[in-house]
Amino acid sequence: MAVPSAVTQLDTRDGCDAANAVPFYRSWSGITGTTDHFYTTDHDEMNNTIVNSCNTVTFEGTMGVVFRSPTVSATLLYRVYNAPQAL
């Protein structure tokens, strides 16, 4: 399944910088024993993750939008990674 590239419509009232917004994609890994979610603003990264997952990752949709740079009434969002631990 390819990831849709639609961007949510934004209300530009209240100083919202709609041109600075990008979709916030979410997927879920259905591997037995995991409850991992993957989030990204990069359409190609999400599409690559799903296409190359051997049907173990499900696209859940666009969760909303995030801004490329600070804007009015926004909170910073950081990306983190939790590496698997060796057994």
C-alpha distances in whole Angstrom, upper triangle without the diagonal:
4,7,9,12,15,18,20,23,26,30,32,35,36,36,32,31,28,27,27,24,21,18,17,14,14,12,13,14,15,17,21,23,21,20,19,17,16,17,17,18,16,13,13,14,11,8,10,11,7,7,11,11,11,9,12,10,9,8,11,12,14,18,20,21,23,26,26,30,32,33,35,35,32,32,30,27,27,24,25,24,26,26,26,30,32,33
4,6,9,12,15,18,21,24,27,29,32,34,33,29,28,25,24,24,21,18,15,15,12,13,12,15,16,17,20,23,25,23,22,20,17,16,16,15,15,13,10,10,11,9,6,9,10,8,7,11,12,13,12,14,12,11,9,12,11,13,16,18,19,21,23,23,27,30,30,33,33,30,30,28,25,25,23,24,24,26,26,27,31,32,34
4,6,9,12,14,18,20,24,26,29,30,29,26,24,21,21,21,18,14,11,12,9,10,10,13,15,17,20,23,25,22,21,18,15,13,13,12,12,11,7,8,10,7,5,9,10,8,9,13,13,15,14,15,12,10,7,10,8,9,13,14,15,17,20,20,24,26,27,29,29,26,26,25,22,22,20,22,22,24,25,26,30,32,34
4,6,9,11,15,17,21,23,26,28,27,24,22,19,19,19,16,13,10,12,10,12,13,16,18,20,23,26,28,25,23,21,18,16,15,13,12,12,8,10,13,10,9,13,14,12,13,16,17,19,17,19,15,13,10,11,8,9,13,13,14,17,19,20,23,26,26,28,28,25,26,25,23,23,22,24,24,27,28,29,33,36,37
4,7,10,13,15,19,20,24,26,25,21,19,16,15,16,13,10,8,11,10,13,14,18,21,23,26,29,30,27,25,23,19,17,15,13,11,10,7,10,12,11,10,13,15,14,15,18,19,22,20,21,18,16,12,13,10,9,13,13,12,15,16,17,20,23,23,25,26,23,24,23,21,22,21,24,24,27,29,30,34,36,39
4,7,9,12,16,18,21,23,22,19,17,14,14,15,12,10,8,11,11,14,16,19,22,25,28,31,32,29,26,24,21,19,16,14,12,12,10,13,15,14,13,17,18,17,18,22,22,24,23,24,20,18,14,14,10,9,12,11,11,14,16,17,20,22,22,23,24,22,23,23,21,23,22,25,26,29,31,33,36,39,41
4,6,9,12,14,17,19,18,15,14,10,11,12,9,7,6,9,10,14,17,20,23,26,29,32,33,29,27,24,21,18,16,14,11,12,11,14,16,15,15,19,19,19,21,24,24,27,25,25,22,19,16,15,11,8,11,9,8,11,12,14,17,19,18,20,20,18,20,20,19,21,20,24,25,28,30,32,36,39,41
4,6,10,12,15,17,17,13,13,10,12,12,9,9,7,10,11,14,17,21,24,26,30,32,33,30,26,25,21,19,16,15,13,15,14,17,19,17,18,21,22,21,23,26,26,29,27,27,23,20,17,15,11,8,9,7,7,11,12,15,18,19,17,18,18,17,19,20,18,21,21,24,26,29,32,34,37,40,42
4,7,9,12,15,15,11,12,8,11,12,10,11,10,13,15,18,21,24,28,30,33,36,36,33,30,28,24,23,20,19,16,18,17,21,22,20,21,25,25,25,27,30,30,32,30,30,27,24,20,19,15,12,13,10,9,12,13,16,18,19,17,17,18,17,20,21,20,23,24,27,29,32,35,37,40,44,46
4,6,9,11,11,8,9,6,9,11,9,10,11,13,16,19,22,26,29,32,35,37,37,34,31,29,25,24,20,19,16,19,18,22,23,22,23,27,27,27,29,32,32,34,32,32,28,26,22,20,17,13,13,10,9,11,12,15,16,16,14,14,14,14,17,18,19,22,23,27,29,32,35,37,40,44,46
4,6,8,9,7,9,8,11,13,11,14,14,17,19,22,26,29,32,35,38,40,40,37,33,32,28,27,23,22,19,22,22,26,27,26,27,30,31,30,33,35,35,38,36,35,32,29,26,23,20,17,16,13,12,14,14,17,18,17,14,13,13,14,18,20,20,24,26,29,32,35,38,40,43,47,49
4,6,6,5,7,6,9,11,11,14,16,18,21,24,28,31,35,37,40,43,42,39,36,34,30,28,25,23,20,23,23,27,28,27,29,32,32,32,34,37,37,40,38,38,34,32,28,26,23,19,19,15,13,14,13,16,16,15,12,11,13,14,17,19,21,24,26,30,33,36,39,41,44,48,50
4,6,6,9,10,13,14,14,17,19,21,24,27,30,33,37,39,42,45,44,41,37,35,32,31,27,26,23,26,27,30,31,30,32,35,35,35,37,40,40,43,41,40,36,34,31,28,25,22,21,17,16,16,16,18,18,17,13,11,12,14,18,20,22,26,28,32,35,37,41,43,46,50,52
4,6,9,11,14,14,15,18,20,21,24,27,31,33,37,39,42,45,44,40,37,35,32,30,27,26,23,26,27,31,31,31,33,36,35,36,38,41,40,44,42,41,37,35,31,29,26,23,21,17,16,16,15,18,17,15,11,8,9,12,16,18,20,24,27,30,33,36,40,42,45,49,51
4,6,9,12,12,13,16,18,20,24,26,30,33,36,39,42,44,44,40,37,35,31,30,26,24,22,24,26,29,30,29,31,34,34,35,37,39,39,43,41,40,36,35,31,29,26,22,21,17,15,15,13,15,14,12,8,6,9,11,15,17,19,23,25,29,32,35,38,41,44,48,50
4,6,9,9,9,13,15,16,20,23,26,30,33,36,39,41,40,37,34,31,28,26,22,21,18,21,22,25,26,26,28,30,30,31,34,36,36,39,37,37,33,31,27,26,22,19,18,14,11,11,10,12,12,11,7,7,8,9,13,15,17,20,22,26,29,32,35,38,41,45,47
4,6,6,7,11,14,16,19,22,26,29,33,36,38,41,41,37,34,31,28,26,22,20,17,19,20,23,24,24,26,29,29,30,32,34,35,38,36,36,32,30,27,26,22,19,18,14,11,10,8,10,10,10,7,8,11,11,14,15,16,19,22,25,28,32,34,37,41,44,47
4,5,5,9,11,14,17,20,24,27,31,34,36,39,39,35,32,30,26,24,20,18,15,17,18,21,22,22,23,26,27,27,29,32,32,35,34,34,30,28,24,23,20,16,16,12,9,10,8,10,12,12,10,11,13,13,16,16,17,20,22,25,28,31,34,37,40,43,46
4,6,8,12,15,18,21,25,28,31,34,37,40,40,36,33,31,27,24,21,18,14,16,17,19,21,21,23,25,26,27,29,31,32,35,34,34,30,28,25,24,21,17,18,14,11,11,9,9,11,12,11,13,16,15,17,17,18,20,22,25,28,32,34,37,40,43,46
4,7,10,13,16,20,23,26,29,33,35,38,38,34,31,28,25,22,18,16,12,14,16,18,19,20,22,24,25,26,28,29,30,34,33,32,28,27,24,23,20,16,17,13,10,8,5,6,7,9,8,11,14,12,14,14,14,17,18,22,25,28,31,34,37,40,43
4,7,9,13,16,20,23,26,29,32,35,35,31,28,25,22,19,15,13,10,12,13,17,17,17,19,22,22,23,25,27,28,31,30,29,25,24,20,19,16,13,13,10,6,5,4,6,9,10,10,12,13,11,13,13,13,15,17,20,23,26,29,32,35,38,41
4,7,9,13,16,20,23,26,28,32,32,28,25,22,19,16,13,10,6,9,9,13,14,13,15,18,18,19,21,23,24,27,26,26,22,20,17,17,13,10,11,9,5,6,6,7,11,13,13,15,16,14,15,14,13,15,15,19,21,24,26,29,32,35,38
4,6,10,13,17,20,23,25,28,29,25,22,20,16,14,10,8,6,8,8,12,13,11,13,16,16,16,19,21,21,24,23,22,19,17,13,13,10,6,8,6,4,6,9,10,14,16,16,18,18,15,16,15,13,15,15,18,20,23,25,27,31,34,36
4,7,10,14,17,20,23,25,25,22,19,16,13,10,7,6,5,8,9,12,12,10,13,15,15,15,18,20,20,23,21,20,16,15,12,11,9,6,6,5,5,6,9,11,14,16,16,18,18,14,14,14,11,12,12,15,17,19,22,24,27,31,33
4,7,11,14,17,19,22,23,19,17,14,10,8,6,5,6,8,8,11,10,7,10,13,12,12,15,17,16,19,17,17,13,11,8,8,6,4,6,8,9,10,13,14,18,19,20,22,21,18,18,17,14,14,13,15,16,18,21,22,26,29,31
4,7,10,13,16,19,19,16,13,10,7,6,5,7,9,11,11,13,11,8,11,13,11,11,14,16,14,17,15,14,10,9,6,6,6,6,7,10,11,13,16,17,20,22,22,24,23,20,19,18,15,15,13,14,15,16,19,20,23,26,28
4,7,10,12,15,16,13,11,9,6,5,7,9,12,12,12,13,11,8,10,12,9,8,12,13,11,14,12,10,7,5,4,5,7,9,10,13,15,16,20,21,24,25,26,28,27,23,22,21,18,17,15,15,15,16,18,18,22,24,26
4,6,9,12,12,9,7,6,4,6,9,12,15,16,15,16,14,11,13,14,11,10,13,14,11,13,11,8,5,5,7,7,10,12,13,16,18,19,23,24,27,28,29,31,29,26,24,23,20,19,16,16,15,15,17,17,20,22,24
4,6,9,10,7,7,5,6,8,11,14,18,18,17,18,15,12,14,14,10,9,13,12,9,11,9,6,4,6,9,10,14,16,16,20,22,22,26,26,29,30,32,34,32,29,27,26,22,21,18,17,15,14,15,14,17,20,21
4,6,8,7,7,8,9,12,15,18,21,21,20,21,18,15,16,16,13,12,14,14,10,11,8,5,6,7,11,12,15,18,19,22,24,26,29,30,33,34,35,37,35,32,30,29,25,24,21,20,18,17,18,16,19,21,21
4,6,6,8,9,11,13,17,20,23,23,22,22,19,17,18,17,14,13,15,14,10,11,9,6,8,10,14,15,19,21,22,25,27,28,31,32,34,36,37,39,37,34,32,31,27,25,22,21,18,16,16,14,17,18,18
4,6,8,11,14,16,20,23,26,26,26,26,23,21,22,21,18,17,19,18,14,14,13,9,12,13,17,18,21,24,24,28,30,31,34,35,37,38,40,41,39,36,34,33,29,28,25,23,20,18,18,15,17,18,17
4,7,9,13,16,19,23,26,27,27,27,24,22,23,23,19,19,21,20,16,17,16,12,14,15,18,19,22,25,24,28,30,30,33,34,36,37,39,40,38,35,32,31,28,26,23,21,19,16,16,14,15,16,15
4,6,9,12,16,19,23,23,24,24,21,19,20,20,16,16,19,18,14,16,14,11,11,13,16,16,19,21,21,24,26,26,30,30,33,33,35,37,35,31,29,28,24,22,20,18,15,13,14,12,14,16,16
4,7,10,13,17,20,21,22,23,20,17,20,20,16,16,19,19,15,17,15,12,11,12,14,13,17,18,17,21,23,23,27,28,30,31,32,34,31,28,26,25,21,20,18,16,14,13,15,13,16,18,19
4,7,10,13,17,18,19,19,16,14,17,17,13,13,17,16,13,16,14,11,9,11,12,12,15,17,16,19,21,21,24,25,27,28,30,31,29,26,24,22,19,17,14,13,11,10,12,12,15,18,19
4,7,10,14,15,16,17,14,12,14,15,12,12,16,16,13,16,15,12,9,9,10,9,12,13,12,15,17,17,20,21,24,25,26,28,26,23,21,20,16,15,12,12,11,11,14,14,17,20,22
4,7,10,11,12,13,10,8,12,12,9,10,14,14,12,16,15,12,9,10,9,10,11,12,12,14,15,15,18,19,21,23,24,26,25,22,20,18,14,13,10,10,10,11,13,14,18,21,23
4,7,9,10,12,10,8,12,13,11,12,15,16,15,18,17,15,12,12,10,10,10,9,9,11,12,11,14,15,18,19,21,23,22,18,17,15,11,11,8,10,11,13,15,17,21,24,26
4,5,8,10,7,7,10,12,10,12,15,16,16,19,19,17,14,14,11,12,11,10,10,11,10,10,12,12,15,17,19,22,21,18,16,14,11,11,8,11,12,15,17,19,23,26,28
4,6,9,8,8,11,13,13,14,17,18,18,22,21,20,17,16,13,14,12,9,10,10,8,8,9,9,13,15,17,19,19,16,16,14,11,11,10,13,15,18,20,23,26,29,32
4,6,5,6,9,10,11,13,14,16,17,20,20,20,16,16,13,15,13,11,13,13,12,11,12,11,15,18,19,22,23,20,19,17,14,14,12,15,16,19,20,23,26,29,32
4,6,5,6,9,10,11,12,14,16,19,18,18,15,14,12,13,11,10,13,13,12,13,15,14,18,21,22,25,25,22,22,20,17,17,15,18,18,21,23,24,28,31,33
4,5,5,6,8,10,10,12,14,17,17,18,15,15,13,15,14,14,16,17,16,16,18,16,20,23,25,28,28,25,25,22,20,19,17,19,18,21,22,24,27,29,32
4,5,5,6,9,10,11,12,15,16,16,13,14,12,15,14,14,16,17,16,16,17,16,20,23,24,28,28,24,23,21,18,17,14,15,15,18,18,20,24,26,28
4,5,5,6,9,10,11,14,14,13,10,10,8,11,10,11,13,15,15,15,18,17,21,23,25,27,27,24,23,21,18,17,14,16,15,18,19,20,24,26,28
4,5,5,6,8,10,13,12,13,10,11,9,12,12,12,15,17,17,18,20,20,23,26,27,30,30,27,26,24,21,21,18,19,19,21,21,22,26,28,30
4,5,5,6,8,11,12,13,11,12,11,15,15,16,18,20,20,20,22,21,25,28,29,32,32,29,28,26,22,21,18,19,18,20,19,20,24,26,28
4,6,5,6,10,10,10,8,10,9,13,14,15,17,19,20,20,22,22,25,27,29,32,31,28,27,24,21,20,16,17,15,17,17,17,21,23,25
4,6,5,8,7,8,6,7,7,11,12,14,16,19,20,21,24,23,27,29,31,33,33,29,28,26,23,22,19,19,18,19,19,19,23,25,27
4,6,7,8,10,9,10,10,14,15,17,20,22,23,24,26,26,29,32,33,36,36,32,31,29,26,25,22,22,21,22,22,22,25,27,28
4,6,8,9,9,11,12,16,17,19,22,24,25,25,27,27,30,33,35,37,37,33,32,30,26,25,21,21,19,20,19,19,22,23,25
4,5,5,6,9,11,14,17,19,21,24,24,25,28,27,31,33,35,37,36,33,32,29,26,24,21,20,18,18,18,17,20,21,23
4,6,8,10,13,16,19,21,23,26,28,29,31,31,34,37,38,41,40,36,35,33,29,28,24,24,21,21,20,19,22,23,24
4,6,7,10,13,16,19,21,24,26,27,30,30,34,36,37,39,38,35,34,32,29,28,24,24,22,22,21,20,23,25,25
4,7,10,13,16,19,20,23,25,26,29,29,33,34,36,38,37,33,32,30,26,25,22,21,19,18,18,17,20,21,22
4,7,9,12,15,16,20,21,22,25,26,29,31,32,34,33,30,28,27,23,22,19,19,17,17,18,17,21,22,24
4,6,9,12,14,17,19,21,24,25,29,30,31,33,32,29,28,27,23,23,20,20,19,19,20,20,24,26,27
4,6,9,11,14,16,18,21,22,26,27,28,30,29,26,25,24,21,21,18,19,19,20,21,22,25,28,29
4,7,8,12,14,17,20,22,25,26,27,28,27,24,23,23,20,20,18,20,19,21,22,23,26,29,30
4,6,9,12,14,18,19,23,24,24,25,24,22,22,21,19,20,18,20,20,22,24,25,29,32,33
4,6,8,11,14,16,19,20,20,22,21,18,19,18,16,17,17,19,20,22,25,26,30,33,35
4,7,10,13,16,18,19,19,20,18,16,16,16,14,16,15,18,19,21,24,26,29,32,34
4,7,10,13,16,16,16,17,15,13,14,15,13,16,16,19,21,23,26,28,31,35,37
4,7,10,12,13,13,14,14,11,12,13,11,14,15,18,20,23,26,28,32,35,37
4,7,9,10,10,12,12,9,9,9,8,11,12,16,19,22,25,27,30,34,36
4,5,7,7,10,11,8,9,9,9,12,14,17,20,24,26,29,32,36,39
4,7,9,12,14,11,12,10,10,12,13,17,20,23,26,29,32,35,38
4,6,10,12,9,10,9,10,12,14,18,21,25,27,31,33,36,40
4,7,9,7,8,7,10,12,15,19,22,26,28,32,34,38,41
4,6,6,9,10,12,15,18,22,25,28,31,34,37,41,43
4,6,9,11,14,18,21,24,28,30,34,37,39,43,46
4,7,10,13,17,20,23,26,29,32,35,38,41,44
4,7,9,13,16,19,23,25,29,32,34,38,40
4,6,10,13,16,20,22,25,28,31,34,37
4,7,10,13,17,19,23,26,28,32,35
4,7,10,13,16,19,23,25,29,31
4,6,10,13,16,20,22,25,28
4,7,10,13,16,19,22,25
4,7,10,13,16,19,22
4,6,9,12,15,18
4,7,9,12,15
4,6,9,13
4,7,9
4,6
4
